């Protein structure tokens, strides 16, 4: 059975959001990717635009993703994303078989609305409905992602609380 891998929050400004979250919770350091480029993005089965920057940090055993949305089109995609500061933007977990997990969640009443694929990452977002009340992201389990998340966790072990945001030049490899 899948378990929550990370929790995401939408922030107005990524750098300020990382500073604030890290100072308040001790989470970090955060590894950020700016204006993430996708190979494919859809909303309700059609082409879409999702320009965002995200940073991932370790908060104990949990990974936290802070996201600044620069542009989301069509309007339905923008409306489906949580407004900055409005609570949990999404919870996410990894699946060995993405299609099988999405089918399982559909049977539980969740409906897919958004997909994204870039480099090693392939994800489906679902409306959380009455079960969650916020979006759910399911990512295909890939070795590249597992190495990235382990790097994030490892950096937290001896972190001196300095330099809470480290901007990466590309997706995890």
N, C-alpha and C positions, 0 to 999 in steps of 0.2 A: 504494500500500500504506500503511495507517495506521501511524503511529508514536506512541510513548508521548507523551502530552501532559502528564500530571501523575501524581505518585505520592502516594498517601494513606496516612496513618498514623492510628490511633485512639489518642487520649490520654485519660487519666482526667479532666483538667481543662484546658479549652481555653486559658485565660489562662496558666496555669503551663506548659503544653506549648509554647505559642508562645515564651514567655520562654526556656525551656530549649533548644528547637531553634534559635532565633535566636542565642543566645549561643554554642552549640556549633558552628554551621555558618556563621554570617554571613548566613543566608537572611533575607529580609524586605524591606520591612515586610510584615506579614500583614494582609489585609483580611478581617474576620470578619463572619459573619451568625449571629445567635443564634436558636435555636428556629425553624429554617427551616420555613415553612408550605408544604404541598404542596396542589396542586389534586387530585392523584391519587397514591396509593401502592398497590402490590400486592406480594404475596408468593405465589409459586406460582399466580398467576392470580386469587387472591382479594384482598379488601380487607385493608390492613395499616396499621400505625402506624409511622412512622419519624420520631421527634422527635430532631433533632440540631442541633448548632451546628458550623460549619466556618469555617476561616480559610485563605486562600490567600496564599502568598508566593512570591517568585522566589528560586531558588537557582541562580544562573547562568542557563543557558538553560532549566532545568527549573522547572516550577511544582510546589510542594509544597502539599498540602491536609492540614491537621490537623483531626481530627473528634472531638468529644465526643458520644457517644451518650447521650441522656437516657432514651429509651424506644424499644423496638423490639418490635412484636407482629405476628404470633404468635411463640411461642418459637422456631420454626424460623428466622425472620428474625434474631432476636437471636443465635442460635447460628451463623448463616452469616457474621456480621460478625466481624472479627478483634478479639480482646480487646485492651484498651489495653496498649501496650508489647510486643505479641507479634510484631512485625515489620510488613511491608508489609500495610496494610489493603486496598489495591487499587491497580491501575494503571489509567489511563484514557486514552482517545483519542477524537478527534472523528470523526464519520462524516457524509459528505454525505447518505447514505441510511441511516437507522438500521435499517430492516427488512432491507435488503440485507446490512448488516454483521453483524447478528445471525444471519442465515441462513448467512453465510460462517463465522462462529465456531461455530455449531452443527455444521456439516459437519466442523469440525476437532475436535469432541468436547466443546466447552464447552456448558453448559446454562444458560439463563436462569432466574433465581430471583426477581428483584426489579425492579420498575420504579418510576419516580418522575417526576412532571411538576409543575413550578412555574414560573410566568411563562414566560420564554423557554427554560428548561432542560427537556429531556426525555431521560431516561437509562434504559438497561437494564443491569442487573448480571447477570453470568454467573459460575457456579462455574468457577474456573480449571483444575480437574482436574489431571491429570498434567503438562499443558503449563506451567502457571504455579504451581500450588500455593497460590494466593490468588485472591480475586475480581478480576474485570475489569469496569470500568464503561465503557460506550460512550455518548457523548453526541451528540445531533444537533447538527451544526455550525449555529450561529445567529450572526448579526452582533452581537447583544447580548452573547453570551458572548465572542466574539472581542474586542470592545471592552473588556470587563471584564478579560480576561487580559492584553491589551496595557497597560491601566492599571496592573495589578499589576507587570508587567515594567518599565514606565516609572518607577514609583515607586522601584524598586530602584537605578536608575542613579545617582542623586545622594543616596541615603539616607545619613544621618549615624549610623546605628545606634541612634538614639533612638526611643522610642515604637514598639516592634515590633508592637503590635496596634492596629489602627484598626477599630473596630466600625462597621459600616454599618447604616443604618436600614431597609434593604429590599434586595431582590434587584437585581442589576445591570440597568441599562436600556440 
